[in-house]
Amino acid sequence: MREIQVMVVILVIAFLTMGCFEEQKNYDTNIEGIWIGELIPDKGGSIGTRLFVLPDNRCYLVVSDPTSYISERLGGYGVFNVENGLLTASIKVYSEDGKPVGEMNIANGRIELNEERVFTAHYSSDDEYLGNGEVSLAVDDSYKMYSSLSRVAGTWGFSSASGVEIMISINNGSMNGVDDKGCIFNGSISVIDNKHNLYDVNHFIITNCSEDKNGEYKGLATLMDSNHMLLVVVKTDETYGFIMHLTKQ
């Protein structure tokens, strides 16, 4: 009888151990890429969300906001870290006018590896619109598009919510542009990995504009399709940030 009890204990331990190892294999912490889904605030509803993460774990959050004068805006900028096998991030939250308004903290984040990669986490913020809640995102298919400087070359236009017209030309990675108010844009764009649809905008400068907008920025770009590109940039001192939905001219 004692031998049977010992065997049962051994089998139970083996089963539990195998389960733990299997669970570890089902999760990942490599969050680089383009993610799409929603924030689910505790107060109810959902907020359409796109998360862009560069190889150095810099992240840019773009959120839908039907309550503002633009339908989609820069939600936040921060950096992801791995703590005890879970993803965390401290993100500076921006309002629709491009200025920082608070902080968001993402905790207990993990990427489940099933038929598709799914990122889930808890978040808390001091922003009234975002509130506190859950993150639920999956890898966006657009991330699988190849990238090249020739794909982003050309002249791109953008009309802001306030009616400002902006034109930006890209040639061999150099970016040059102006708006109809006299602001001047100069920068550079580069391919990160030609197998994926993320571009590093590692040097973007605005001059001859308002004091809060003038300065150096860093960010990223991604093609929505061959004629539409999203540009997301944040000032290096993190005091201003914005997005542009650019259309090829």
C-alpha positions as CSV (number, residue, x, y, z in Angstrom):
1,M,0.0,0.0,0.0
2,R,2.9,2.4,0.9
3,E,4.5,1.7,-2.5
4,I,1.3,2.6,-4.3
5,Q,1.0,5.9,-2.3
6,V,4.6,6.8,-3.2
7,M,3.9,6.1,-6.9
8,V,0.9,8.3,-6.9
9,V,2.8,11.2,-5.3
10,I,5.6,10.8,-7.9
11,L,3.0,10.8,-10.8
12,V,1.3,13.9,-9.4
13,I,4.6,15.8,-9.1
14,A,5.6,14.7,-12.6
15,F,2.3,15.9,-14.0
16,L,2.5,19.3,-12.3
17,T,6.1,19.8,-13.4
18,M,5.2,19.0,-17.0
19,G,2.3,21.5,-16.8
20,C,4.6,24.2,-15.6
21,F,7.2,23.7,-18.3
22,E,4.4,23.5,-20.9
23,E,3.0,26.9,-19.7
24,Q,6.4,28.5,-19.9
25,K,6.7,27.4,-23.6
26,N,3.3,29.0,-24.4
27,Y,4.4,32.6,-23.5
28,D,6.9,35.1,-24.9
29,T,8.3,38.5,-23.9
30,N,9.4,39.7,-27.4
31,I,6.9,42.5,-27.9
32,E,8.5,44.1,-31.0
33,G,6.0,44.7,-33.8
34,I,2.6,46.2,-34.6
35,W,-0.3,45.3,-32.3
36,I,-4.0,46.1,-32.7
37,G,-6.9,45.6,-30.4
38,E,-8.4,47.6,-27.5
39,L,-8.1,49.0,-24.1
40,I,-11.0,47.8,-21.9
41,P,-11.6,50.4,-19.2
42,D,-13.1,49.2,-15.9
43,K,-15.7,51.9,-16.2
44,G,-17.0,50.2,-19.4
45,G,-16.7,50.4,-23.1
46,S,-13.6,49.9,-25.2
47,I,-11.0,52.1,-26.8
48,G,-9.6,51.1,-30.2
49,T,-5.8,50.8,-29.8
50,R,-2.7,50.3,-31.9
51,L,0.7,49.7,-30.2
52,F,3.9,50.1,-32.1
53,V,7.1,48.7,-30.5
54,L,10.6,49.1,-31.9
55,P,13.5,46.7,-31.4
56,D,14.9,48.8,-28.5
57,N,11.4,48.4,-26.8
58,R,10.4,52.0,-27.4
59,C,6.7,52.0,-27.7
60,Y,4.1,54.4,-29.2
61,L,0.4,54.0,-28.3
62,V,-2.2,55.3,-30.8
63,V,-5.8,55.4,-29.5
64,S,-9.2,56.2,-31.0
65,D,-10.9,59.1,-29.3
66,P,-14.4,60.0,-30.7
67,T,-14.8,62.6,-27.9
68,S,-12.1,64.8,-29.3
69,Y,-11.8,66.8,-32.6
70,I,-9.7,64.0,-34.1
71,S,-10.8,60.4,-34.3
72,E,-7.4,58.9,-33.5
73,R,-4.5,60.4,-31.6
74,L,-1.2,59.7,-30.0
75,G,-2.1,58.0,-26.7
76,G,1.3,57.6,-25.2
77,Y,5.1,57.0,-25.4
78,G,7.3,54.8,-23.2
79,V,9.6,51.8,-23.0
80,F,8.8,48.2,-22.2
81,N,10.8,46.2,-19.7
82,V,10.7,42.5,-18.6
83,E,10.3,41.9,-14.9
84,N,10.1,38.3,-13.6
85,G,9.0,37.0,-17.0
86,L,6.3,39.6,-17.4
87,L,6.1,42.8,-19.5
88,T,5.8,46.2,-17.9
89,A,5.9,49.7,-19.2
90,S,5.7,53.2,-17.9
91,I,4.0,55.4,-20.6
92,K,3.6,59.1,-20.8
93,V,0.1,59.9,-21.9
94,Y,-0.6,62.7,-24.5
95,S,-3.8,64.6,-25.1
96,E,-5.3,65.4,-28.6
97,D,-3.4,68.8,-28.6
98,G,0.0,66.9,-28.4
99,K,0.9,67.8,-24.8
100,P,1.6,65.3,-22.0
101,V,-1.3,65.0,-19.5
102,G,-0.4,62.0,-17.3
103,E,1.0,58.6,-16.9
104,M,-0.1,55.1,-17.8
105,N,1.5,52.0,-16.2
106,I,1.2,48.5,-17.9
107,A,1.8,45.5,-15.6
108,N,1.5,41.7,-15.7
109,G,1.8,41.8,-19.5
110,R,2.4,38.5,-21.4
111,I,2.2,37.3,-25.0
112,E,0.4,34.1,-25.5
113,L,1.6,31.8,-28.3
114,N,-1.3,30.0,-29.8
115,E,-2.5,30.2,-33.4
116,E,-1.7,33.9,-33.1
117,R,0.3,36.0,-30.7
118,V,-2.0,37.7,-28.2
119,F,-0.8,40.4,-25.7
120,T,-2.8,40.9,-22.5
121,A,-2.0,43.1,-19.5
122,H,-3.5,45.3,-16.8
123,Y,-3.1,49.0,-17.0
124,S,-3.7,52.0,-14.7
125,S,-3.6,55.7,-15.7
126,D,-4.4,59.1,-14.3
127,D,-6.0,60.1,-17.6
128,E,-9.8,60.5,-17.3
129,Y,-10.4,59.2,-20.8
130,L,-8.2,56.0,-20.6
131,G,-9.0,55.3,-16.9
132,N,-7.8,51.9,-15.6
133,G,-8.5,48.5,-17.1
134,E,-7.2,45.7,-19.3
135,V,-5.2,45.5,-22.5
136,S,-6.1,43.0,-25.3
137,L,-4.0,43.1,-28.5
138,A,-3.0,40.8,-31.3
139,V,-0.3,41.2,-34.0
140,D,-1.5,43.3,-36.9
141,D,-1.2,41.6,-40.3
142,S,0.3,44.8,-41.7
143,Y,3.5,44.0,-39.7
144,K,4.2,41.2,-42.1
145,M,4.5,43.6,-45.1
146,Y,8.1,44.1,-46.3
147,S,9.7,47.5,-46.0
148,S,12.1,49.4,-48.3
149,L,13.0,53.1,-48.8
150,S,11.5,52.9,-52.3
151,R,8.1,52.1,-50.8
152,V,8.0,55.3,-48.7
153,A,9.7,57.5,-51.4
154,G,7.6,60.3,-52.9
155,T,5.5,63.3,-51.8
156,W,3.0,62.8,-48.9
157,G,0.3,65.1,-47.8
158,F,-1.6,65.6,-44.5
159,S,-4.5,67.9,-43.5
160,S,-4.7,68.5,-39.7
161,A,-7.9,68.8,-37.8
162,S,-7.4,72.6,-37.6
163,G,-7.1,72.7,-41.4
164,V,-3.3,73.1,-41.7
165,E,-2.0,71.5,-45.0
166,I,1.4,69.7,-44.7
167,M,3.5,68.3,-47.5
168,I,6.5,66.1,-46.9
169,S,8.8,64.6,-49.5
170,I,10.9,61.5,-48.9
171,N,13.9,60.7,-51.1
172,N,16.4,58.0,-50.3
173,G,15.6,58.3,-46.6
174,S,15.7,62.1,-46.4
175,M,12.5,63.9,-45.3
176,N,11.8,67.5,-46.1
177,G,8.5,69.4,-45.9
178,V,6.5,72.5,-45.0
179,D,3.0,73.4,-44.0
180,D,0.9,76.4,-45.1
181,K,1.7,78.2,-41.9
182,G,5.4,78.3,-42.6
183,C,6.6,75.4,-40.3
184,I,9.6,73.5,-41.8
185,F,10.1,69.7,-41.4
186,N,13.4,67.9,-41.9
187,G,14.4,64.4,-40.9
188,S,15.4,60.9,-41.9
189,I,13.6,57.6,-42.1
190,S,15.3,54.2,-42.2
191,V,14.4,50.5,-42.6
192,I,14.6,48.5,-39.4
193,D,14.1,45.0,-40.8
194,N,13.0,44.7,-44.5
195,K,10.8,41.7,-43.5
196,H,8.5,44.0,-41.4
197,N,6.5,47.1,-41.9
198,L,8.1,49.4,-39.3
199,Y,10.4,52.3,-40.2
200,D,12.6,54.2,-37.7
201,V,12.2,58.0,-37.9
202,N,15.3,58.6,-35.8
203,H,15.8,62.3,-36.7
204,F,12.9,64.6,-37.3
205,I,13.2,68.4,-36.7
206,I,10.5,71.1,-36.8
207,T,11.6,74.7,-37.1
208,N,10.0,78.1,-37.8
209,C,6.9,77.0,-35.9
210,S,5.4,77.6,-32.5
211,E,7.7,77.2,-29.5
212,D,6.0,74.1,-28.2
213,K,6.4,72.4,-31.6
214,N,9.9,73.5,-32.5
215,G,12.6,70.9,-31.7
216,E,13.9,67.5,-32.4
217,Y,11.7,64.4,-32.5
218,K,12.0,60.6,-32.7
219,G,9.4,58.1,-33.8
220,L,8.4,55.7,-36.4
221,A,6.4,55.2,-39.6
222,T,4.3,52.4,-41.0
223,L,2.5,51.9,-44.3
224,M,-1.2,51.3,-44.0
225,D,-1.2,50.4,-47.7
226,S,0.8,51.7,-50.7
227,N,-0.8,55.1,-50.6
228,H,-1.3,55.7,-46.9
229,M,1.4,56.1,-44.2
230,L,1.1,56.7,-40.4
231,L,3.9,58.9,-38.9
232,V,4.2,58.9,-35.1
233,V,6.7,61.2,-33.4
234,V,7.5,62.5,-29.9
235,K,9.8,65.3,-29.0
236,T,13.1,64.2,-27.5
237,D,12.3,66.0,-24.2
238,E,8.9,64.3,-24.3
239,T,7.0,67.7,-24.1
240,Y,5.1,67.2,-27.4
241,G,4.0,64.4,-29.6
242,F,1.6,63.8,-32.5
243,I,0.6,61.6,-35.4
244,M,0.1,62.3,-39.1
245,H,-2.1,60.2,-41.4
246,L,-0.2,60.9,-44.7
247,T,-1.6,60.3,-48.1
248,K,0.6,59.8,-51.2
249,Q,0.2,62.6,-53.7
